[in-house]
Amino acid sequence: MIVNNKFSKKNIMKQTVLLIGLMCFSIGSIFGQTTLYIEDFSDTSLDEKGQDGTTLDVSGVTNWTIDPSGGNFASGDYLKQTSGEFRAKDTDGNVFWGSLIIDISCYTNVTLSVQTIDAGNNDVQAFYRINGGALVSMGAAGSATRTVPGLTGSTVQIVVRYSGTSSTGYQAHDNVSIVGDYSSALCVIPAGPPACGGNLTDSDAGTAAGTYGNNINYTSTVCPSTPGELTTVTFNDLDIGAGDVLNIYEGDDISGPSLGTVTSATSVGFSVSSYDCITFNWITDGNDNGNEGFMAAITCEVPVTNTVAADDFANAPTICDLSSYSGSTTGNTPDVPFGLKPLGNNSGSYSCPSATFKGAIENNSWLKFVATSTSVTMDVVPGSCQVGWDGGIQMAIFSFDGSSFTRLSDCALSQGGQSSPFTITATPLTIGDTYYIMVDGNAGARCPYTISMQSGFTPLAAAASPTSVCAGDPVTLSATGGSGSNFIWFADDPAFGSESGNPITVNPTTTTTYTVLDQGECAGTTANVAVTVTACASCSISNLAAGSQTACVPATNTYTQEVTITYTNAPGSGTLDVNGQSFAIGTSPQTVTLTGLVADGNPVSVTASFSANPACTLTAASLFTAPAACGTACTPDNGSWD
């Protein structure tokens, strides 16, 4: 049988970036060759996936399939990805590895390539099939790099057959690829505005597929489907004449920041990404050079977080939601960076409590998190461990200063098989700093586990104050938790666009849901908050009246004056401002006291308004008259200053 797997989303960029990928494609008759499929088995999270002994595990595999049904597998036999390639050992029958079935209906000169590795027993051979037909050999069995050019059809698949025995060692294959030349003659791209999941092409200007025209100047914009999505436009096909240019801007028009340009010198693989809209301005001169133009794929995806633990410390992923995290020690190899722990050394300075990590490291993996409190407490539940070794996991939480580790958790948990649920605490932590979690299988045990936060970790959250306002009133949006900095906000109201910062002030005119996106260590994590906008009567100040006035104070030549303000429908936030002095909003009519006024005997005009709604204002000319000046002039007693 063929074990099938569905596609899964890949991790995408964590912030608004410009990427230039210089892919090594040759230029074909229409555009540069496009990579349709590639597999080099470099994703270490998929190591040991396949048939291992009597166990079949292809969970998480999306780029290839296997058919082990023709083999006879016992302990030590396998058909799996391992050590950066795909290997088979002692299959005792014909078993198969298969690429995805690739649609090549829009491509010519399709070229297949695969490297087979054999110890000299000719137990590995590569094939392909066109349109789901019979297998066609790519060459004799044995070690070689097999290449088949010039194919056409509807679909193609590469298949590798293994047939080893216990006496032939292992065989392998690697570096599988399918490339082709896109043909606009086979697939005419209709004119129309670009959209997520579609293509951006020169034909959007309304020209027919094939060579583009002279003196074109048109603009088109693509935006995320929903707030928080990252829009990426990747130019897989480029053939632009000298003097023609595609200018790219962030935002919904050409006034936004530049994200770069595409010209005749741009390499295939050039891509741009943004959490905002992206606007394209395509301009051609009057010299038709017979060029084919461009085609770029548009993807809009929510960034993926909480990936599997890394096999090595340097690539530890940041886990942004430890409320429930699942992992496994299966498939990992020993990693002892910066002298953390020599393999198998359980003596001397490695005794508790001084040990950095007491247990022998066999198949450890790494996670990291950003502290949001001075201590964390996690509940850990080991699952049923595979294989016959001493089951359970050993675990520690570390700080790292760039050259060495400091264990912050219980030393006893870093040795032996914790096979029952346990609690691990780390302290002291510095809020905002990054800390590392290392999990190892006891004596190499392959164990699933789950981690849940008991206390001390705050996931990203969004808040609004107030949550219900009148149209146009200010609202403060704030984010807490996550990485603690570097946030960008979106809204389901397209007019809002995006805004960076924390906190920020918004003025919704309709009920709106705001989304905050973490762009720091926890890039891709989002949280939402809704603000309800209700129908409110307009704010109005109807009257200003002068009240009591004090006499002039000779020492300061100042006085105080009461003013009564009559108003309706005052804003729910902000202050009442009278002649530059601010007061808390009370109830109407509201009397305030102006202080420190200069006594000069002149009429005084008064203006009142609300800080949250400056348009709600009223001015009364000559509302009262200041008392006459009362200060005593200071003169020298001898007629002059010494």
Disulfide bonds with the S-S distance in Angstrom:
Cys106-Cys187 1.80
Cys196-Cys300 1.87
Cys223-Cys277 1.96
Cys320-Cys522 2.23
Cys352-Cys411 1.91
Cys385-Cys447 2.03
Cys470-Cys536 1.98
Cys539-Cys616 1.97
Cys552-Cys630 1.86
